[in-house]
Amino acid sequence: MSQDELYIQRCLELAEKGRYTVAPNPMVGAVIVHQGKIIAEGYHHHPGGPHAEVVAISRVKNPELLKESCIYVSLEPCSHFGKTPPCSDLIIEKGIPEVVIASRDYNAEVNGKGIAKLQAAGIKVREGILEAEALELNRRFFTFHRENRPYISLKWAQSADSIMDPDREAQEKGIHWISQPETQVFTHRLRAENQAILVGRKTVEIDNPSLDCRAFEGSDPLRIVLDPSYQLGSEYRVFRDQNYLRFSRKAENERDRLLESNSDSLSSLIKTLYDEGIQSLLIEGGAHTLQSFIDAGLWDEAWIIKASHNLKSGLPAPKISGQIYDEFKLGKDLIQNLRPL
């Protein structure tokens, strides 16, 4: 690794600390280097709070050193007034002569404007250092701003012989756990990484899930319920408070959203979530709902939890084609992350 890459790698490590707290903002880290030594670093903690550059600059004990320093940032410094003043203005004000950036900010309010402002002030700017890693880190944020839709993750557990749910007796309800207990922490961490979580009507009726993050310290996602014919009553856990949206062909209260009754209903749902400011969506089931999103090409990654045992018969798992981006073991379970081909 070059020196630039080492410092940007540190920025990415710092940015990661905000994974469960910064949405809908991106994760950002910054380090300030003076004569080959890091003299301050910082990261963005939560929306409305100081940005990574501001935190790092505030931690420099001798401000005079800033005029001889380089600031490394995992994302292009902002150039607009939001909940906080522009970071590019602060960098210019402090006289920092050099800025190194991993990735541009593809939010339309920035997207090169921060770089242009810095260069216009005579500051040397370099960009694209570990850019692929920076884009991966903030893939949900970038998808939202570049494609005008939420980043869509799928998740399900299946047996070694690709069964998602065993055969049931008539009217039998309740969750049949396929994965191991230690995998629950992982799945709840996935929930904490996403702003919303979606299930279909049958999953609610059969499993009555809570869709929370009780096994992991993080904020519960907004619960999205796909209930086209408005068949679900208020007794289910997904409706326990106001942190939900129901998509149906009729709307009876302020938590209901209309679902188009045509072949493009999923795209309409995704557009509504985009308009609501939802940057990331985790789809957990059931099999029909997951397959519908797969068949529509509406997915960015899929998390498949593969158990070590066979069920021999039952509800088949969704069929999906993709490339394995990552895989690892949790106890006896194999976790695979797929991305579209």
URURBEL-V47783 format. One line per field, one symbol per residue. ss: DSSP state (@ for helix, = for strand, . for the rest). psi: psi as a letter, one per 20 degrees, with the letter a starting at -180 (. if undefined). Layout:
# URURBEL-V47783
ss: ???
psi: ???
This chain:
# URURBEL-V47783
ss: ..@@@@@@@@@@@@@@............======..=======........@@@@@@@....@@@@@@=======...........@@@@@@@....======.........@@@@@@@@...====...@@@@@@@.@@@@@@@@@...========....====................@@@@@@@@@@@..=====@@@@@@@..............=====..........@@@....=====.......===......@@@@@@@@@@@....======.@@@@@@@@@.....======.......===......========..=======..
psi: qrgghghhhhghgghhhjhjiipjrqppqqqppoljppiqrrrpgqpirqrggggghijohnhhhhijrppppiqppqjrociqrphhgggghikpipppqgqqojphiemihgghgghhjjpppqrjolgghhhggkhgghgghhilrqpopqprqqrhklphprqqrpjprqpophrqhihhgghhggghiqhqpprrghgggghlqhlakhjqorpprppppomgjlipriiqhijhajlrpporjqpirijqpppqlaikhghgghgghghijohpppoiragggghghghikmqhqpopoorirqigqboqqqpqprqohqqrqociqpppoqqq.
